Amino acid sequence: MSDITFTPPPVGHHYECTGCGTCCQWEGYVRLNEQEVDEIAAFLGVPVEQFVARFTAVTDDRRSLTLIERSDGACVMLTKDNRCRINPAKPNQCRGFPNEWNFPGWQTLCKARLVPDEE
């Protein structure tokens, strides 16, 4: 998604993930910082070097690592039942969608629901 913008939720509300997995099937990078690499490797119970070799690639701009995509374009960490395999160690980029970043038209694809901040 090259057209990333941010349209915040209405004041007093936030979007709640419904676990549909759609956001894990979009094109684009899931950039990882060093701490996230360490946390995901630890969560998976593998050495950092093994995690990096098996599940990441260098971005085209050569500035960071990204999670690789499966052959169908989905995130390598998306399970067959559309769940995040690394949810407890999910990268900040993933955690932030759609409340901290989004793009035009995201609501036509994502099933996140708008809820009052009290929930």
SVG drawing of the C-alpha trace seen along z (x, -y; Angstrom):
<svg xmlns="http://www.w3.org/2000/svg" viewBox="-19 -14 41 38">
<polyline fill="none" stroke="black" stroke-width="0.4" points="0.0,0.0 1.8,-3.1 -1.0,-5.4 -0.8,-5.2 -2.7,-7.9 -4.3,-8.3 -8.0,-8.9 -8.5,-8.6 -11.6,-7.1 -14.2,-9.6 -13.4,-11.2 -14.3,-8.9 -14.2,-5.8 -11.7,-3.2 -11.7,-0.3 -11.7,3.2 -10.2,6.0 -12.7,8.8 -9.9,11.2 -11.0,11.5 -7.4,11.8 -8.0,9.5 -5.3,7.1 -2.8,10.0 -3.5,10.6 -2.8,7.1 0.3,6.3 3.1,4.4 5.8,4.7 5.5,5.6 8.7,3.9 10.4,5.3 12.8,3.6 15.5,5.4 13.4,5.7 10.5,7.2 12.8,9.7 14.1,10.8 10.5,11.0 9.1,13.0 12.0,15.4 11.7,15.9 7.9,16.4 8.5,19.0 11.2,20.7 13.8,20.4 17.2,18.7 17.1,15.2 19.3,16.3 16.8,19.1 13.8,16.8 15.5,14.2 16.6,16.8 13.2,18.6 10.6,15.8 12.1,12.5 13.6,10.7 15.4,7.4 13.1,4.6 13.7,3.2 15.1,0.0 17.5,2.2 16.5,0.3 14.8,3.0 13.6,6.6 10.1,7.5 8.0,10.6 7.9,12.6 4.6,13.4 3.3,16.8 2.8,17.8 -0.8,16.5 0.4,13.1 -0.7,13.4 1.7,12.9 3.7,16.0 2.4,15.8 -1.2,16.1 -2.6,19.5 -5.1,21.5 -7.9,20.3 -6.9,16.7 -5.3,16.2 -2.0,14.6 0.5,17.3 2.5,14.7 -0.3,12.6 1.2,12.2 4.4,10.9 2.7,9.2 4.8,6.3 3.8,2.8 2.8,2.1 0.2,4.8 -1.0,3.8 -1.5,0.2 -3.9,0.8 -6.4,-0.8 -6.3,-3.1 -2.8,-4.4 -2.5,-4.2 -4.8,-3.2 -5.3,-4.0 -8.2,-5.3 -10.8,-2.6 -9.6,-0.3 -13.1,-0.1 -14.3,1.7 -11.8,4.5 -11.5,4.7 -14.2,5.9 -12.9,3.9 -15.8,2.5 -16.1,-1.0 -16.7,-1.0 -16.8,-3.6 -13.6,-4.0 -15.2,-2.6 -15.2,0.9"/>
</svg>
